[in-house]
Amino acid sequence: MRMIKTALAVAICLLIYLLRGKQGVPVFSTIAAIICMQPYVENSVTVAFNRIIGTLTGAAMGLFVLYLFQWIPPRVEFLDYVIISLAVIPAMYITVVMKKTGASAMAAVVLLSVTLSDGRYGPLVDAFNRSLETIVGILVSLCVNMIHLPRKRREEFFFVSGFDGALCGEKTGVTPYSVFELNQLLNDGVAFTIATERTPASLLADVGGIHLNLPVIAMDGAVLFDMKEKRYLACNALSKEMTKRICHFLQEKDLHYFLNVVLEDALLIYYREFRNEEEQKLYERARTSPYRNYVHGEVPEEGAIVYILLVLTDEDADMAEAEIRRMDTEGELLFLRDKTETPEGYCHLKIYHKNATKEYMMQRLLENLGGEKRRIVAFGSNRNDLSMMAAADISYATREASPEARAVADYELKSKDGVVRTILRLYEPLLWQKTPQRQRKTPEGEKK
């Protein structure tokens, strides 16, 4: 879109040149239009103001240099160019003193355009024409950047997106396009958040400059985390009694575990002596994060126990899960397995409270946003997103989603920036665009 607007601004500058009877040199207005076209409209206003200051500064310095030329003998032409070159320094320095460093380049350009003109007109007329042409280009760029196609804003939507595999590609990460468009939408007030299996620490490292206004749903729905304040707003924690029973059983079986505890807005991860190489590798990868705090030793009485993580062989994971399920007579627990970060034959086994789901936290956020007045649009890519997608009013599976996610989704995305493009289309549709409708599907699987 920015390229289209830039081309339109150049065309308008050339049209103005024709309407003026081809007076002046249109290259100055077109260059100014190209330089001033910015991704954000508010940035364009700032840039336009800076460029105008630079234009007037460069024109004034150019006139001063032309005045100096009157005192230089005609045969010493090379001295003219020396003076012009040196004059660039004060022209740019003036803008720095004025704290308008963005105007420095324009000041130098206008200075050169005035002093190196063909001399058909007097110095004052040349300075005026160059300044006028440059300012025309700046103002045209600013006006074009404010143009928007007719849209109707749909503020009833609440958008929830998975992170890995949805918003964040495995190889590309969060693309610059997605960051830019999302920040534009968030500035406009769109209700959007991320639901992820990651800890807040891991998400903070890769979220890529997205200025989220709402809390994120992290740790598979175990917590709500405020990205701005770096605070845990809610936790679906395991009970102290159940945690003690699980830990006692695991110690009897000589199985190591990581206990993730939220204490005073800090994530503390308690661990003991490792029992296999994969546990050591996980610890070495994660311990350098400034948002994780690994503690060797016993768990304190304070704090909310968010989940228990084990790194086991598939055989040991089957045994441990079966035994812990038998002791869970009240149905308090939720078990998740993840093999994306482990070698063949190993897995991550996570034990949560039963309400630690993305769907549960999504509904909790929805209540804070107006409840029934909002329609949920969910984007998912894996098995952990199924309940969230099934509970949404409209759901989308990303282009690399698992078969389970595709089965429960209403629609499938085709592009790597499909999440953001879809949010933009739903939140600010063109007048002739229709809102897609729910196509009910039954999820083929739920969290186990």
N, C-alpha and C positions, 0 to 999 in steps of 0.2 A: 504493500500500500504506500509505503514511504517513497518508493521509486516512481510510482504513478503520480503522486503529489509533486515530486520534484520535477518530473517532465511537464506537468501542467503549469507549474510556476515559471519554468523556462519559456513555455509557449506564450504565457501572458506577458512576460517581459518583452518578447519579440513583437507581440501584437502592439504593445504600447509604443515600441520603437517605430513601427509602421505608422501608427496613428499620429505620431509626432513629425511625420514627414521625413523619416530616416535621419533625424538629427541626432547627433551624439554617436557614441560607440556602444552598441548593446552588450558587448562582452562583459562590461562591468556590472550591469544589472543582472545578467544571467549567472555570472559567477557568484555574486552576492546571494542570489536566490538559492543556489545549490548549497553554498556553505551554511546558510541559516536554516535549512530544513532539518528539523530535529524530530526524534521519535516522540517526545512528549510535548504537548502544546505549551505547558508552562515553561518548559525549557526553551521553546522557540521565542517566547516573549522575552525571557532573560537574554537570550543570544541576540535577538533583534535590537534590544536596548544597547547592549554592549557594542554591537557592530556600528550602530549609529554614532556612538561616542568615538569609536575608532575612526570612522569616516571623517567626522568633523576635525578630529585631532590631526589626521593625516593630511587633510586639505590645508589646514592652517600651517603645518610644518612645510608643506609643499610650496605655499606662497612665500614663506620666509626664505626657503632655499632659492626660489626664482629671483627674489630680491637680491640675494647675495651674488647671483650670477652677473648682475650689472657691474660689479666691481672687478670681475675677472677678465683679463685681456682675451679677445676672441681666439688668438693663436694657441692658447693653453687649454684646449678642449678637454684633455684628459683630467684636468683639475675639477671640471664640472662633475664627472662621474665619481671622483673621489669624495666630493662634498655630498653628492646624493647618497652614496653608500654609507658615509658616516652619519648622515641625517636620519637614517633608519633607527639608529640607537636611541636618540632622544625621543623620537616619535613613539617608539614602543615603551620607553621608560616612563613617559608621561602617563600612559594607561596603567602601568604597574603602580605608580604613585597614587593614582585615582582608585586603586583596587579593582580595576576592570581588566584583568589579565586576558580575558576572552576577547578583548578588543585590540590586542597588540598586533595580531596578524593583519587585521583590516586596516589599521593605521598605516602600517608599512606599505600595503598594497595601494592605498589611495595616494600616499606620498609619491610612490613611483609613477602612478598613472598621471599625476599632475606634472611632475618634473620631467617625465619622458614623453610628454604629449607632442604631437606633430607641429604645434605652434601656429595652427591656422587662426586661433583666436588669442586674445590677450590672456595673461596669466590668471587674472581674476575670473574671467569667463570660463577658462579651462577648469579651474578649481571648482567653480559652481557646477558645471556640467558633470564632472566626474562624481562629485558628491551627490548630485541629484540622481544620477543613474544608479549609483550604489544604494542609495536610500530607497529608490523605487524597487530594486531587487529584494531588499530586506523586507519591505512592507508587503510585497506580493507573496513572498515565502511565508510570512506570518499569517496572512489572510487565507492562503491555500491550506495551510496546516490546520486551520480551524474548521475546515469543511468536513462534514460528516454526511454519509448517506442517511436518508430518512429511516429512523428506527424507533421502535416502541420498547421501552425498558420493561422487562418482566421481573419484578422484584419479589415474586412469591416463591422463587426457586431457592432451595438450599442444596448446594453442590458439595459432594463428598467424594474425594478421589483417593484411591490407593497410591502408594508412592513407587516402590520398585516394580517395574514392569508396566506401570501406568503413566505416571507423570515423569518418572525418572527412568531413562533407558539404560540398559546394562552397559552399553558402550558410549552412548552420547551424554549420559547424565540428564539434567534438566536443560533443555536447549535454550539459547538466548531468546528465541522467539517466544517460548512459553513463559519465561521470566518476564519479558517485556509486557506481553498481553495480559498476563495474570495481574501484574502490578497495576496496569491501567484499570482493569476491572475492579480490583480491590480498592483502588482510590475512588472509584465510582460508587462503592458500597455493596458490591456483590457479596453474598453470603457463601463463603467457600472455606473448606478445611481439608486436611489430609488425614487419612486413617491408615496406619502403618503397623507392621509387625515390629518395626525397629524401636529401640529405646529413644527417648528424646535426644540423648547425646549423639547417637548415630545420625539422627535426622538433622540436627543442627549443623553437622559437619557437611552435609550434602544438599541442603535445601536450596542453595544457590541464589540467595538474595531476594527470595520471594517475601514480600512484606505482609505476612498473614495477620489478619485482624482477630480471627477466632482461635480458640484453643485447638490443638491437634489431638487426635485420638491415637495414642501410642501403645506399644507393647500389646498388640492384638486386641486393644480395647480395655486393657487393665487400668489405664490412667488417662486423664485429660491434662494436657500440659500447655501452659501459656508461653508461647515462644518469645514474646516481648519481655515479659517480666521474669522469665526463666523460673516459673513456679508450677508446682503440681496442684491442680485445682480439685481433682477428685481421684480416688483410688478404689478399685474393687479388690480388696485385699483378702488374703487367706486368713482364716482364724488362727489365733495363737495355738490353740489346742491341736488342730489338725496339722499345723506346721511341725509341732513337736513330735507328733506320731510319725509323720513322714520322715523327718530327719533321723529319728531313732531307728526306723526300719532300714534306711539307707546306710547308716553307720554299721548296723549289724551285718549287712550284706557287703560291707567294705566298698561301697560305691561313693564316689565323690560328687558333690553338687555345688552349684553357685546359688546363693540365696540373695535375691534382689529385693532390697528394702529401701523405701522412701522415708527419709528422716529429715525434717526441717528443710524441705525443698532441695534435698540432695539425694542422689541415687547412690546408695552404698551396696556394694556387692561383696558378700562374705564368702570366703572359700577356705578349704583346708588343704591337705596334701593331695596333689594330683595322682590319679591312678592310671592315666594313659596319655599318650603324646598329643592327642587331639585337644584335650583339655588345656594342656600347656600352650598349644598354638593359639587357641582362642584367647587365653589370658594375655599372651604377648601382643596380639593384634589390638586388643581393646583397652589395655591398661593405660595407654598414653593419652587417651581422651581426657580433656579438661572437665568433662561433665560426668565422668564415671570415677568412682572412688572404690578401689579394691581394698578390702580389709581381710587380713589373715587372722582367723580366730572365731570365737563364738559370737552368736547374734545377741544384741542387747534386747531388753524387754520393750524398749520404745520402738516406734516406727511401724509403718505399714508394710507387711510382707506381700509384695506384688506377685512374684512368681518364683518357682524353683526351676533351675535349668540343669539338666544333666547331659553330658556328652558321652554317649554309650555306643556299643555295638548294637546292631539291630536285635540280636538275641537277648542281650541284657536289658534293652529297652522294653521288649515284649514281656519279660519276666517282671521287671519293676512296675510297669503299668498295670499288669494283671493283679499283682499283690496289693498295690495302693488302691486300686478300684475296689477290692474286697473289703478294705478297711474303711472305705468311704460310704458308710451306711446311710448317711443323710443326703447323699447326692450333691455334695458341696463343690466337687472338683471338676475341672475341665482340662483335658489333655490335648496337647498339640505336638505334632512332629514336623521337623523341618530337615531336609537333606541337601539344601542348596549350598551350604557352607562346609559340608563334611565329605570325606572320601567315601568310596564304595564300601558298604558294610557298616557304616556309622550313621548316626543321626543325632539331632538335638531333640531332646524330650523336654517339653515345658509343661509345668503344672500350675494352673491358674484357678482362681475362684470361678464358679460357673457363670457369673455375670460379667466376666472379663471378655466381652465380645464387642466387636465394632458396632454391631446393631444396637446393643444396649446403650453405649455411649453416644451413638448417633441420635437415638431417640431422646436422650437426656439433653443434648445440645439443641435439638429441635424444639423442645419445650421452652428453652430460654429465648428462642427466636420467634415465638408466636404460635407454636404448636400446629393446629389444624390449618392455620392460614398459609403454611408453607408446604411446598411440594419437594420431596427429596429426589435428587438426581445423583445416582451413584455410579462410579467408574471403578471396575475391578479387573484383576488379572489372574488371581489364583484362588485356591480352595479356601483360604482364610477370609476371602471377601464374599463368600456365597450368601451368608445370612444377611449381610449388609445390602447386597444387591437385591435379594428377594424381598426385603422390607421396603425398598425404595419405590417411589411412584414410577420412575423411569430408570432403567439400568443399562449400562453399556459395558461390553467387554472390549479390552484393548486388542490390538492386532496380533499380539503375541500371547494372548491369554491362554490359560489351560482349557482343556475340553470341558471341565466342570463349570468354569466361569462362563464359557460360551453358551452352555446349555441353559443357564439360568438368566442370561442377559436378554433384554428386549432387542438390543441392536449391537452391532459390532463396528468398531472404529477401524479405519483403513490407514491412517497416516500416523507418523511418530508423534506429531503434535495434536493428535485427535482429541485429547481431553480438553485442551484449551480452546481449540477451534469449536468444539461442540458447546462449551460453556458460553463462548461469545455468541454463537448462533442462537442459543436458547435465551440468554439474558438480554441481548439486544438484537432481536430478529429484525430483518427488513420487513416493511409493512406487508409484503405479499407472502412472507414465510409463515407456514403453519407449525404449531407445536406438535412434536411427535407424541403418539399415544402409547400407553402401556400395552405390551403384548405379553400377557401372563404366561409364565413358565413355572414348572415345578422344579425346585433345585434337586439335582441328582445326588447331593451329599451335603452333610453338615459337619461342623467341627466334631471331632470325636473326643 
